[in-house]
Amino acid sequence: MSILQPHACHSEQSRGRIHRESEQAERTVFQRDRDRIIHCGAFRRLKYKTQVFVNHEGDNFRTRLSHSLEVAQIARSMARALGLNEDLAEALALAHDIGHPPFGHAGEDALNAAMAPFGGFDHNDQTFRVLTRLEHRYAEFDGLNLTWETLEGTVKHNGPLIGPYVDLARAKPVPPTIAAYDAAHPLGLDSFAAAEAQVAALADDIAYNNHDIDDGLRADLFTAADLRNLPLVGPVFAEVGDRYPGLELTRLIHESVRRLIHRMVDDLLAETRRRLADSKPAGADDIRRLGRPVVAFSAEMAGHDRTVKAFLRQRMYRHYKVNRMTSKARRVVRDLFNLFLAEPECLPMDWQAQCQGPNTSATARVVADYVAGMTDRFALDEHRRNFDVYART
C-alpha cells in the first residue's frame, strides 16, 4: 500500500464496528471488511446475476460479479494514485451491487413496483440489508459486522441521503433498515462520504459505461460506426483504427475501450487533485464536510459521461432484443412475488417461519428479501417449479 494522505481513511482511526470484536494484527480493519464481503454468499451469487444480459444469453458478457471485480480494480488503482486507502475503496467497490436482484434493473423495477404498497424497493438499501442483516454466517451477530466507514460509503454511494445537499427532486425517505442502523450507530446521512467511497462510486461509472460499450458491440446491438459521432468515444475508436488499419473487430474494441478507461481515469485524477489543492482537507472528516464531492470528473468529461449514458440508454438498454428479455424477467419477478405474498406457505420452510400471514407488510419484506437474493437461473427455475404444473417441486 502507498503512503496515505492525511485526508484518507486510516484504519487505526476507524470508528469501529457496531458489535465489538478483537481485531487482527496481520490484517487492517478494512482488509477484513473486504475479505468478509468476498467470502459471503451474496457476493458469490453475483456470478449468476444480470449486468445487462441475462445469464443464459452468453458466457462472455459481464455479470454483476465480473462488473464488481472490474470496478474494484479501477477503484483500487485510483485510490493508490490519490494516496487514499486502497483496501477501503476495494471493499466498497466489491460490495456496491451485492443487493441487486436477478435480471438487473428489470428485476429491480419489478420488485419496486410490487413493493410500492410496502415502502418500495431500492438495490442500495438492499445491499445494506444484506451487509447488516441477511447474511447469517457468524455466531455472535447477523450480517457481516463491517466497519462504520464501509457501511457509510455503501449507504452514500449516490451522495447524502438527507440534508441540504440532497437534490429535492430526488429526495425520498430514509429506508427503514438504514434509519434503524443509523439510530444505533449514526452514519452522518446528511454529509458526503469519505474520498474512498467517492472513488468507488465513479469507478462504477467508468466501468459500466465502457464495458457496456464493449458488450453492446459484441452483441451486435450497435456497431463501431454508430459510435463515430459520439464525443470522446468516436475519436478514440478512430484513433485506434488509424493506428492499426484493418484490425479485427475484437481487438479494435479492446484497444479502444482500454484507452477510454485510461482517459476517464486520468481526467478524474487531475480534477480531484485540483479540488484537493483548493480545499486543503486536513482529514477525512474535512472531505465529508466540504458540501460537494471532492472526487469528480472535469466539466468536459462529465458532459461526455452523460452523453455516453444517453447513447447506451437509447441504443442498448432500450434495444428490442434487450427489451424482450427484460419484459420476460419482469414477469418472472412479479409472478414470484405475488405468489409468495399471497401464499407464503409456498416459500421454503426457513423463509416461511419469518412471515406473518398472507398479504401483510412483514411478509412482503420477507418475500422481497427472498426474491432479491435469487440468481437469474434460480429465479427461472423457481418460476418453472411454481407455475409449470408438470415441473417437479
N, C-alpha and C positions, 0 to 999 in steps of 0.2 A: 504494500500500500504506500502511496506517496504521502508526503508530509501534509497534514491537514491545515487548512486556513483557519484563522480564529472564528470565522463565521460558519464553519462546518459544524455538523453534529458530532461531537466527540463521545465515544461510547462510555467513557468513565463519567460523563456528565449526564447520562440518560436519566430521565425521570422515573425509570423503572417499570415494573410490571404490576398489574392490579393484584395478582396473587404473588406474594413474596417467594422467591426461590434463591438458592445458593447459586451464584454464577461460577463460571469456569475460567481458570487461568489461561487455558490454551485457546479459547475462543472468546471474542468480544460478544457483547450482548446482541449486536446487530448480525454478527455471523450466526449466532444461534437462531435468531429470527429467520434468517434466510434458510437455514437448514431445516427448521420446523416446517416452513412453507413447502420446500421441495419434497419432504417426506410425507406430507399429508395426503389423504385420499382424494380430496377435491382437486389438488394440483395434478395428480396422475390422470384424473378423468378428463382434463383439458385436452388430452391426446385425441379424444373422440368427440370433441365439441367444435361446432362450425365457427370458422372465421367469416368466410363468405360462402364457400361451397360446402354442402352437406357431405358428411364423411364418405358415403359410398360413391360420390361423384368423381373421385380420383385420389390417388395416393400422393401425388406431387404438389397438391395445393396446400396452402397454410391451414393449420388448425389453431385453436386457441393456445395449445401448448407450444407449437413452433413459433407462433407470434410472440408469446410471452418470453421465450428464450431470446428472440431477436431484440425485443425491447430491452431486456436485461443487458445484453451485450452493448447496445448503444448507450444505455444509461450509465453503465459502469465506465465506459471509455470517456464519456463527457464528464462524469464526476471526477475521475482521475485528472483530467486536463484542468479542471477548475479547482483542484485541491479540496474537494468535498469527500464525504465518507462513501467510498465505493460500496461497502457492504450494505449500508442502509439503502442506497439508491438501487442496488440489485434486488434486495428483499422487496422493496416497493414495486419494482417492475415485475417481479415474478408473481406477486400477489394481486396485481391490479385487475385481472379478469377472472379471478377464481370464483366469483359469484355468478358468472354468466350462465344462463340456462342453455339447454340444447337449441340448435338451429340459429345461433347468433341473434341478430337484432329482431328477426321474425319471431323467435321464441320469446324474447323479452317483451315485444309488443303484445303478443297474445296473452302472456301472463299478466301484464299490466292491465289489459282490458278486463281479464277475468277477475282480477283482484281490485278493480275500481271500487266496488261497494265496500271493500275491506281495507282501504288505505293505499291501494296501488302496489306496484312492484317496480323496483329500481335495482339494476345489477350492482351498482356501487354499494347500496345498502345491503344487498345480499352477500357481497364479498365480506362486509363487516360481520354479518351474522355467521358466516362460515368460520371466520377467524376467531370470533369471540364466543360462539355458542354451539355450532353444529358439528364441529369436529370432536369426536369422542375418543380420544387416544390416551389421555393422561389420567392417572388415578385421582389426582387432587383437584382437578378443575375441568370444566368444559372449554372448548376452543383451544387455541394454541398458546394463550397467555403471552402474547407478543409485547414488546416494549411500547411505551407511550408514543415514542417517535414514529414507529412503524404504523401504529394504528392512526395516529394523527395524519400522517401522509396518505394513508389509504382513504380516510374519510374526506380529505380535502383534495382529492385527485383533480377535481374541477374547480378548486378555489374554496373560499369561505362558504359556510352554509347559512350563516345569519349575519346581521350587522350591515354597516354602511357600504361595504364593498361588494355586496350581492346585487346582481342585476335584477331590478324589481320585476322585470318581465319574466324572469326565470325563477323567481323566488318561490319556495314551497316549504311546507312544514318540515322540521327535522324528523326523519323517520324514527319510530318508537325505539328500535334497537339501539340506534346511536344516541338518542336522547337519554335512555336508561343508563347506558355506559357512561355518558358524559356527566351524569349526576353523581356517579361514584368516583370517576377518575377524569376530571374535566379536560377536554381536548382543545379548548380555545377555538370554538367553532366560528368565532367572528373574525379570526385573523387568517392570514395566508399561512401555508405550510412552510416548513424549512426548505432550504435550497435543494436538498437531495430529492424531496418529493416533487418539486417543480421540474427538476431534471427528468425524473421518471415519467412525468406526465407528457412532456414534449418529446421524449424518446418514443413514447407510444404513438404520437402523431407522425413522427418521422418514419417509424417502422411501417405503420399500416398504410400510409399514403404510398410509399414506394413499393411495398410488397404487394399491395392491391393492384398497382400498375403491372407488376410482374405477373401475377396470377391472371389478371384480366386479359393480358396479351396472350398468355399460354392457353387460355380457354377460348380464344378467338371471339371474345366479346367486343373487342375493338382491335385496330391494327396500329402498327408503329406510325403509319401515315396519318392516322387520326390524331396523333399527338403533335403533329408538325407545328400547329399554331398555338400550342399551349405554352405559356410563358415558363421559363426555366426548363421544363421537360423537353419541349421541342428542340431548343438549341443544343441540349446535351445529347439527345439521340442523333441530331445532325452532325455534331462534333465527332461522335464515335463512328458514324457511317462514313464521314470524310476521311478519318484517320485509317479506317480498316475497310476499304472498298470490297464489296462482295461478302462481307462477314455473315455467316449463317445466323439465323434469327435468334436462336437460344443464346449465342454468345453476345449478339448485339444487345439483347435485353439485359443480360447480366452486367455487361460492361457499362451500360447506361445507368442502370439502377444503382450500382455501387458508387458511381460518380454523383448521382443525385443525392444519395445519403451523405456523402462526403461534403457536398456544398451546403446542405442544410445544417449539418453539424458545425461546419466552420463558421457559418453565419451566426448560429446560436451562441457559440463560444465567444465570438467577437462582441456581439451585442450584450451578452451577460457580463463580460469583463468591463464593458463601458459603464453599465449600470452599477456594478460593484464599485468602480472607481468614483462614480458620482455620489453614491450613498455611503461609502466607507463604513460598512457594518463591522462592529467590534465583536459580535457574537451571533449565534443562531437566532436568538430572540429578536435581534435588530432586523433580521430578514423578515421575520413574521410580522413585525410592526411597521414595515415600510409603507403599507397601503396599496401596493401594486406588486406584481411579480418582478422578481429580480432576474429570473431565468426566462429569456424571451428571444424570439426572432427579431430581426430588424423590421421596420415597417414594410420595406420592399419584399422581404422573404415571407412575412405574414400574409401579404397580398397574394404571393404565389401559392402559399399553403391553402388559402381559401379557394383559389381558382382550381387547384388540383382536386380538392374535395368536391367542388361543384361538378367537375368533369366526371369524377368517379360515381357520384350520386346519380347522374343522368345516364351515363353510358355503361355502368357496371351494376350498381345496386338496384337500378330500375330496369335492367335489361330483361326482356321477356323470358329468357331461359332461367334467369335467377328468380324472377317473379313467380314462375310456375312452381319451382321447388319451395320457395318461401311460403307460397299460398298453401301448399300441402302441409308444410311444417306448422303453420299457424293452426290449421285444423287439428293436427295431431295433439298439439299442446292444449288447445281449447277443449277437445274431446276428453282428454285425460283429466284435466282439471275439473270439468263439470261432473264427470262420473264419480271421481273420488270425493268431491264436495257433497254430492247428493247421497253417495253410498260409501262412506268411509270404511265399511266392512270389506270392501274390495282391496284396500291397502294391505301391505304386509303387516304382520302382527305387531311388530315393534312400533310402526307408524300409527296403526290403529289405536294403540294404547295412549297416544298423545292427543287424540281427537276428543271433542266434546259434543258429539252428536252431529247429524247431517245439517248442512247449510248454515253453520254458525261461523262467526269470525275466527274463533280459535281453530276450528277445523280448516278453514280456508288458509290460515297461516301455515299449518302443518302440510297441507296439500301443496302449497306454493314451494315450501322447502323441499318436499319430495320431488316434485317435477323439476325444479330448478337444478337439482343435483344430478339429473339424468344426463347421460351422454346421448348423442344423436341416435346411435343404433339401439341403445336400451329403450329410448322413448318409442322408436318404431316397433321394437319387439313387444313392449308393454301395450302399445296400441293394438297390435295384432292379437295378443293374448286376451285382451278385454273386449274387443269388438268383432273379431272373426270367430263365429260360432264353431268352426272346425279346428281352431287352434288349441293346442294343449296349454293348459294353465300351469 
